[in-house]
């Protein structure tokens, strides 16, 4: 880790997770001011405080100072410790909000991470656990993070506003990451999905499957959408249903899309047929954007490329999301690393939207706390 580096200063509540994760990995303290200072209800929200508590659990010796109104946060990172952890996530955001950051940190902890997260597994804001399991885990495997202890399991589903879901995530530790060359997205060969329903009629999931297939069958025959109807205590505290779809290409790339029903008592009721059709269209939109990493996991791929060995990594992405663009700026601040960005206009061979080829040389980040065996 870096020695006592000078701290970075930011203002505003946006991109809080990015700043804290990069601060933890680089060892540079960070100070964030004016967190919702002008609002009627100023300061950190419950879900952000819960995220900070989670970071505190998996690190050792972190110093966290928050002022009385919660509008200023000073974070001095400790060593990533890991081990067996349990955490109750805030039900205001999905477990995906916490899991995305854990995926960035888990390979670099001292003791292999095994964490139980409780809260909302599927909502309309954050990536669901299903999508992260289908797309982020294969991406981490490309970087050499693999093993029998590498898994993400949904024990219970929980829908907003009540939550009550539970997932188990375990990840092995790696000393160094492999550089990657993901420049050929390949063609779509199969589509897999998961239609889930909790505390509603199990017929809902079947209706979602039929309507999603009605659109996707026009393009490819190899479609299989599983239905998952959890009963009793495993179904969480609130009713709901949803669909996550993942398209796999010939070169092992995964592109995903998902939709969930409106939370109980909020907004109009959603018909399962409409949800299935809309989700299928979202998947087609994601396939049009294309690239070797879907838009949910762009920042994860770029972070792992940055932290790789001192070797060239390349990845072909679809159009960069605003979140990814800000992430690149943060990478420059924390690690002084710049990517070479080349736009690839869609020619005859690259059908779909314009692509971006991102190239960088890793900083040779090694997990100092992992002893050589």
C-alpha positions as CSV (number, residue, x, y, z in Angstrom):
1,X,0.0,0.0,0.0
2,X,1.1,3.6,-0.5
3,X,2.8,5.3,2.4
4,X,1.0,8.3,4.0
5,X,0.1,9.9,0.7
6,X,-1.6,13.3,0.5
7,X,-5.3,13.0,0.8
8,X,-7.7,13.8,-2.0
9,X,-10.6,16.2,-1.6
10,X,-14.0,16.0,-3.2
11,X,-17.3,17.7,-2.9
12,X,-20.8,16.2,-3.3
13,X,-22.4,12.8,-2.7
14,X,-22.0,11.4,-6.2
15,X,-19.7,8.5,-6.9
16,X,-19.1,7.9,-3.1
17,X,-18.5,4.2,-3.6
18,X,-15.9,4.8,-6.4
19,X,-14.0,7.2,-4.2
20,X,-14.0,5.0,-1.1
21,X,-13.0,1.8,-3.0
22,X,-10.2,3.5,-4.9
23,X,-9.0,5.1,-1.7
24,X,-9.0,1.7,0.0
25,X,-7.0,0.1,-2.8
26,X,-4.5,3.0,-3.3
27,X,-4.1,3.7,0.5
28,X,-4.7,7.4,-0.1
29,X,-7.0,9.1,2.4
30,X,-10.0,10.9,1.0
31,X,-12.1,13.8,2.3
32,X,-15.6,14.4,0.9
33,X,-17.3,17.7,1.7
34,X,-20.8,19.2,1.0
35,X,-22.6,15.9,1.0
36,X,-26.2,17.0,0.2
37,X,-25.4,20.2,2.2
38,X,-28.2,22.2,0.6
39,X,-31.0,19.7,1.0
40,X,-33.8,19.7,3.7
41,X,-32.4,16.4,4.9
42,X,-28.6,16.9,4.7
43,X,-25.8,14.5,5.0
44,X,-25.2,10.8,4.3
45,X,-28.2,8.6,3.7
46,X,-28.7,5.3,5.5
47,X,-27.5,3.2,2.6
48,X,-24.3,5.1,2.4
49,X,-23.6,4.8,6.1
50,X,-24.3,1.1,5.8
51,X,-21.7,1.0,2.9
52,X,-19.1,2.7,5.1
53,X,-19.8,0.2,7.9
54,X,-19.3,-2.6,5.5
55,X,-15.9,-1.2,4.4
56,X,-15.0,-0.9,8.1
57,X,-15.8,-4.6,8.6
58,X,-13.6,-5.9,5.8
59,X,-10.6,-3.6,6.6
60,X,-8.4,-3.4,9.6
61,X,-7.4,0.0,11.1
62,X,-9.6,2.3,8.9
63,X,-10.2,5.7,10.3
64,X,-13.6,7.2,9.5
65,X,-14.7,10.6,10.7
66,X,-18.1,12.1,9.9
67,X,-19.2,15.5,11.2
68,X,-22.4,16.0,13.2
69,X,-24.6,16.8,10.2
70,X,-23.1,14.0,8.1
71,X,-22.1,16.5,5.3
72,X,-18.4,15.9,5.6
73,X,-16.6,12.5,5.6
74,X,-12.9,11.8,6.1
75,X,-11.8,8.3,5.3
76,X,-8.3,7.0,6.0
77,X,-8.1,3.4,4.7
78,X,-6.7,0.6,6.7
79,X,-5.5,-2.8,5.4
80,X,-7.9,-5.0,3.5
81,X,-8.5,-7.9,6.0
82,X,-11.4,-10.0,4.7
83,X,-12.3,-13.2,6.5
84,X,-15.9,-14.2,7.4
85,X,-18.3,-11.3,7.6
86,X,-22.0,-10.8,7.9
87,X,-23.7,-7.5,7.0
88,X,-27.2,-6.2,7.0
89,X,-27.6,-3.9,4.0
90,X,-29.9,-1.0,3.9
91,X,-33.2,-1.9,2.2
92,X,-33.2,1.5,0.4
93,X,-30.8,0.0,-2.1
94,X,-30.2,-3.4,-3.5
95,X,-27.5,-5.8,-2.4
96,X,-25.9,-5.2,-5.8
97,X,-25.0,-1.7,-4.6
98,X,-22.7,-3.3,-2.0
99,X,-21.7,-6.3,-4.0
100,X,-20.3,-4.2,-7.0
101,X,-17.7,-2.7,-4.6
102,X,-16.9,-6.0,-2.9
103,X,-16.1,-7.5,-6.3
104,X,-13.5,-4.8,-6.7
105,X,-11.9,-5.4,-3.3
106,X,-12.3,-9.1,-2.7
107,X,-9.3,-10.4,-4.7
108,X,-6.9,-8.2,-2.7
109,X,-7.9,-9.0,0.9
110,X,-5.6,-10.8,3.4
111,X,-7.9,-13.7,4.2
112,X,-10.3,-15.1,1.6
113,X,-13.6,-13.2,1.8
114,X,-16.7,-15.1,2.8
115,X,-19.6,-12.7,3.3
116,X,-23.3,-13.0,4.0
117,X,-25.3,-10.0,2.8
118,X,-28.9,-9.5,3.8
119,X,-31.4,-7.0,2.2
120,X,-33.0,-6.5,-1.2
121,X,-31.7,-8.9,-3.8
122,X,-33.7,-7.5,-6.8
123,X,-34.8,-3.9,-7.3
124,X,-35.2,-1.3,-10.1
125,X,-32.0,0.8,-9.3
126,X,-29.0,-1.5,-8.7
127,X,-27.7,-4.5,-10.6
128,X,-29.5,-7.6,-9.3
129,X,-27.5,-10.4,-7.8
130,X,-28.6,-12.7,-10.7
131,X,-27.0,-10.3,-13.2
132,X,-23.8,-9.9,-11.2
133,X,-23.5,-13.7,-10.9
134,X,-23.9,-14.2,-14.6
135,X,-21.7,-11.4,-15.9
136,X,-19.2,-10.2,-13.2
137,X,-18.0,-13.6,-12.1
138,X,-17.0,-14.8,-15.6
139,X,-15.2,-11.4,-16.0
140,X,-13.2,-11.9,-12.8
141,X,-12.3,-15.4,-14.1
142,X,-10.7,-13.8,-17.2
143,X,-8.3,-12.0,-14.8
144,X,-7.3,-15.3,-13.2
145,X,-9.5,-15.0,-10.1
146,X,-11.0,-18.5,-9.9
147,X,-11.3,-21.6,-7.7
148,X,-13.8,-23.8,-6.0
149,X,-14.3,-21.2,-3.3
150,X,-15.4,-18.6,-5.9
151,X,-19.2,-18.4,-5.8
152,X,-22.2,-16.2,-5.3
153,X,-25.3,-17.9,-4.0
154,X,-28.8,-16.6,-3.5
155,X,-30.2,-18.2,-0.3
156,X,-33.3,-16.0,-0.1
157,X,-34.9,-13.4,-2.4
158,X,-36.0,-10.1,-1.1
159,X,-37.9,-7.4,-2.9
160,X,-38.3,-3.8,-1.9
161,X,-39.6,-2.2,0.3
162,X,-39.4,-5.0,2.9
163,X,-36.2,-6.8,1.8
164,X,-35.5,-10.0,3.7
165,X,-33.2,-11.5,1.0
166,X,-29.9,-13.2,1.7
167,X,-26.8,-14.0,-0.5
168,X,-23.5,-15.6,0.2
169,X,-20.4,-14.4,-1.7
170,X,-17.0,-16.1,-1.3
171,X,-13.9,-15.2,-3.3
172,X,-10.3,-16.5,-3.3
173,X,-7.3,-14.2,-2.9
174,X,-4.8,-13.5,-5.7
175,X,-1.4,-12.0,-5.5
176,X,-1.4,-10.6,-9.0
177,X,-3.9,-10.3,-11.8
178,X,-3.4,-11.5,-15.4
179,X,-3.5,-8.9,-18.1
180,X,-6.3,-9.4,-20.6
181,X,-6.8,-8.9,-24.3
182,X,-10.6,-8.8,-24.9
183,X,-10.9,-7.3,-28.4
184,X,-13.2,-9.8,-30.1
185,X,-16.8,-9.7,-28.8
186,X,-18.0,-12.6,-31.0
187,X,-21.5,-13.3,-32.1
188,X,-24.5,-14.2,-29.8
189,X,-24.8,-17.9,-29.5
190,X,-27.3,-18.4,-26.6
191,X,-29.6,-16.5,-24.3
192,X,-30.2,-17.6,-20.7
193,X,-32.5,-16.0,-18.2
194,X,-34.1,-16.2,-14.8
195,X,-37.7,-15.2,-14.2
196,X,-38.4,-15.0,-10.5
197,X,-41.6,-14.4,-8.5
198,X,-42.0,-14.1,-4.8
199,X,-45.2,-13.9,-2.8
200,X,-47.2,-13.7,-6.0
201,X,-48.8,-16.5,-8.1
202,X,-46.1,-18.8,-9.6
203,X,-47.9,-18.3,-12.9
204,X,-46.4,-14.8,-13.1
205,X,-43.0,-16.2,-13.9
206,X,-44.4,-18.3,-16.8
207,X,-46.2,-15.3,-18.3
208,X,-42.9,-13.3,-18.2
209,X,-41.1,-16.2,-20.0
210,X,-43.6,-16.5,-22.8
211,X,-43.6,-12.8,-23.5
212,X,-39.8,-12.5,-23.5
213,X,-39.5,-15.5,-25.8
214,X,-42.1,-14.0,-28.2
215,X,-39.5,-11.3,-29.1
216,X,-36.2,-13.2,-28.7
217,X,-37.3,-16.3,-30.7
218,X,-37.2,-14.2,-33.9
219,X,-33.4,-13.9,-33.5
220,X,-32.0,-17.1,-32.1
221,X,-33.4,-20.5,-31.2
222,X,-31.2,-21.3,-28.2
223,X,-33.1,-19.6,-25.5
224,X,-33.7,-21.0,-22.1
225,X,-35.3,-18.9,-19.3
226,X,-35.5,-20.6,-15.9
227,X,-38.3,-19.9,-13.5
228,X,-37.6,-19.4,-9.9
229,X,-40.5,-19.3,-7.4
230,X,-39.4,-19.0,-3.8
231,X,-41.8,-20.0,-1.1
232,X,-42.2,-19.4,2.6
233,X,-39.3,-17.9,4.5
234,X,-37.1,-17.8,1.4
235,X,-39.4,-15.4,-0.4
236,X,-38.5,-12.4,1.7
237,X,-40.9,-9.8,3.1
238,X,-42.5,-8.2,0.0
239,X,-44.2,-9.4,-3.1
240,X,-42.7,-8.9,-6.6
241,X,-41.5,-10.5,-9.8
242,X,-38.9,-9.7,-12.4
243,X,-36.6,-11.1,-15.2
244,X,-32.9,-11.0,-15.8
245,X,-31.6,-12.0,-19.3
246,X,-28.0,-12.8,-20.2
247,X,-26.7,-13.2,-23.8
248,X,-23.5,-15.3,-24.2
249,X,-21.3,-14.8,-27.3
250,X,-19.0,-17.3,-29.1
251,X,-16.0,-15.7,-27.5
252,X,-17.3,-16.0,-23.9
253,X,-18.6,-12.5,-23.4
254,X,-21.8,-11.9,-21.4
255,X,-24.2,-9.1,-22.0
256,X,-27.1,-8.6,-19.6
257,X,-30.4,-6.8,-19.0
258,X,-33.0,-6.9,-16.3
259,X,-36.3,-5.5,-15.1
260,X,-38.2,-5.8,-11.8
261,X,-41.8,-5.0,-10.9
262,X,-42.7,-1.8,-9.0
263,X,-42.4,-2.1,-5.2
264,X,-45.6,-2.8,-3.3
265,X,-47.6,0.3,-2.9
266,X,-45.5,2.5,-5.3
267,X,-46.4,3.3,-8.8
268,X,-48.8,1.5,-11.1
269,X,-49.0,-2.3,-11.3
270,X,-46.9,-3.8,-14.0
271,X,-48.2,-6.6,-16.2
272,X,-45.8,-9.6,-16.4
273,X,-46.3,-9.6,-20.2
274,X,-45.1,-6.0,-20.5
275,X,-42.2,-6.6,-18.2
276,X,-41.0,-9.6,-20.2
277,X,-41.2,-7.7,-23.6
278,X,-39.5,-4.6,-22.2
279,X,-36.7,-6.7,-20.7
280,X,-36.1,-8.5,-24.0
281,X,-35.9,-5.1,-25.8
282,X,-33.4,-3.9,-23.1
283,X,-31.3,-7.0,-23.9
284,X,-31.4,-6.2,-27.6
285,X,-30.4,-2.6,-26.8
286,X,-27.4,-3.9,-24.8
287,X,-26.4,-6.2,-27.6
288,X,-26.6,-3.3,-30.0
289,X,-24.2,-1.4,-27.7
290,X,-22.0,-4.5,-27.7
291,X,-18.4,-4.7,-26.6
292,X,-16.7,-7.4,-24.6
293,X,-18.0,-6.2,-21.3
294,X,-21.6,-5.0,-20.7
295,X,-22.3,-1.5,-19.4
296,X,-22.9,-2.7,-15.8
297,X,-19.4,-4.1,-15.5
298,X,-17.3,-1.5,-17.5
299,X,-15.8,0.1,-14.4
300,X,-14.9,-3.3,-12.8
301,X,-13.0,-4.4,-16.0
302,X,-11.2,-1.1,-16.2
303,X,-10.2,-1.2,-12.5
304,X,-8.8,-4.8,-12.8
305,X,-6.9,-3.8,-15.9
306,X,-5.4,-0.9,-14.0
307,X,-4.3,-3.1,-11.1
308,X,-2.9,-5.8,-13.3
309,X,0.8,-6.7,-13.9
310,X,2.9,-4.1,-15.7
311,X,1.8,-5.4,-19.1
312,X,-0.6,-4.1,-21.7
313,X,-4.3,-4.9,-21.3
314,X,-6.9,-4.2,-24.0
315,X,-10.7,-4.3,-23.9
316,X,-13.3,-3.4,-26.5
317,X,-16.3,-1.7,-24.9
318,X,-19.6,-0.3,-26.2
319,X,-20.3,3.4,-25.6
320,X,-19.0,4.5,-22.2
321,X,-21.6,5.2,-19.6
322,X,-21.4,8.5,-17.6
323,X,-20.5,6.4,-14.5
324,X,-17.5,4.8,-16.3
325,X,-16.3,8.2,-17.6
326,X,-16.2,9.5,-14.0
327,X,-14.5,6.3,-12.9
328,X,-11.7,7.0,-15.5
329,X,-11.2,10.4,-14.0
330,X,-11.0,8.9,-10.5
331,X,-8.5,6.3,-11.7
332,X,-6.3,9.1,-12.9
333,X,-6.5,10.9,-9.5
334,X,-5.8,7.8,-7.3
335,X,-3.4,5.8,-9.5
336,X,-2.1,8.3,-12.0
337,X,-3.1,6.0,-14.8
338,X,-4.4,7.1,-18.2
339,X,-6.1,4.9,-20.8
340,X,-5.5,5.1,-24.5
341,X,-9.0,5.5,-25.9
342,X,-9.6,4.7,-29.6
343,X,-13.1,4.9,-31.1
344,X,-14.0,2.2,-33.5
345,X,-16.9,3.3,-35.8
346,X,-19.2,0.5,-36.6
347,X,-18.1,-0.9,-39.9
348,X,-19.6,-3.9,-41.8
349,X,-18.0,-6.4,-39.5
350,X,-18.9,-4.7,-36.2
351,X,-22.6,-4.4,-36.4
352,X,-24.3,-2.3,-33.8
353,X,-23.2,0.9,-32.1
354,X,-19.8,2.5,-32.2
355,X,-17.2,0.8,-30.0
356,X,-14.3,2.1,-27.9
357,X,-11.0,0.3,-27.6
358,X,-9.4,0.9,-24.1
359,X,-5.7,0.2,-23.7
360,X,-3.6,0.6,-20.6
361,X,-0.5,-0.7,-18.9
362,X,-1.2,-2.1,-15.4
363,X,0.5,-0.5,-12.4
364,X,1.7,-3.9,-11.1
365,X,-0.4,-3.7,-8.0
366,X,0.3,-6.8,-5.9
367,X,-1.6,-8.0,-2.8
368,X,1.0,-7.2,-0.2
369,X,-0.8,-9.0,2.6
370,X,-0.9,-12.3,0.7
371,X,2.2,-14.3,1.8
372,X,4.0,-16.4,-0.8
373,X,3.3,-20.1,-0.4
